[in-house]
Amino acid sequence: MEKIRNFFKVDSNYQLLIINVVFAVTGTTALFATDYLLDFFSINYENYGASIYWLSRIIFIIPVYQVLLIIYGTIFGEFSYFWKMEKKTLCKIFSIFKKK
């Protein structure tokens, strides 16, 4: 259990449980929210085909997941943990577009 806590950089088993619950709830909610967004924009197999549908789904799910992760992290009292994680993720994403 110590290796898992070190991997997630948490101090207690309770904090590890909360973080895993936040990840689970966020992932599930992001999938449902993305379905609603795709329906709102009428993006489906029949209109655009499988490749456009899945590409759109992936493009929509990434920001939805990031926003929901901060929201649920705040609700569960782990805002600082998820905010650090969010900053690292954004730095990695922006480094892709940065000139080398």
N, C-alpha and C positions, 0 to 999 in steps of 0.2 A: 504494500500500500504506500510505502514511503516513496518508491520510484514514481508512482502515479502522481502523488502530491508534488514531488519535485518537478515533474514534467509540466504540470499545470501551474506551478509556482504559487501554491496555496499553503496555508499553515495548518489547517485542520480538515478532518474528514467531513465535517459539516459544510465547510466552505466548498469543498470538492463536490459534495452532493448538490449544493445550490447552483454551482457553475454548470454542472452537467444537466440539471433541470432546465436552466436558462437556455442552454444549447438545444435541448430537445424541443422545448416549447417554441423557440425562435424558428427552428427549421420547419416544424410543422405549420406554424402560422405563415411563414414566408411562402410555402408551397400553396396554401389556400389563397393568400393575398395575390399571388402571381396569377392564379387561375382567374380571379375576379378582374385583374387588370387586363389580361388577355381577352376575356369576354367583353370588357368595356370597349376595347379597341377592335373588337371583332376579328381577332387573329386566331384562326383555327386551321385544322387540316384541310377542310373543304375550300376555304378562301385562298390560302397561300401555300399549301403543301407542307410536308413534314419538315423540310430543312428550314424554311422561314419560321415555322411555328417553334421549333426547338431553339433556334438561334435567338428569337425574340424572348422566349421563356428564360433562357440563360441571361440575356441582357437585363431583363426585368428583375430577376430573382437576386442578383448580386446587390444592388442598392437597397432593395426591400429588406433583405436579410441584415445588412449592416445597420439600417435604421432600427429595425425591430430588436436587434441585439442590444443596442444602447437602451431602448425603452424597457425591455424586459430586465436587463441588468439593473436598471435604476429601480424598477418595481421590487425586485428581489434583494435590493440593498448592496449590490456589487458593482455600482457605477464605476468606481475607480479602476477596478480590475478590467472591465470591458472597455473603458475609455482608453487605457493603455494599449490594449489589444487593437482597438480601432485605429489609433494613431500609427501603430506599426503596420497595419494592413494598408492604410492610405499611403504611407511612405513607400511601401513596396509597389503599389499601383502607380503612383506618380513617378517613381524611378524608371518605370518602363517607358514613359513618354519623355523623360528628360534627355537632353542631348548628352552624349558621352564624349 
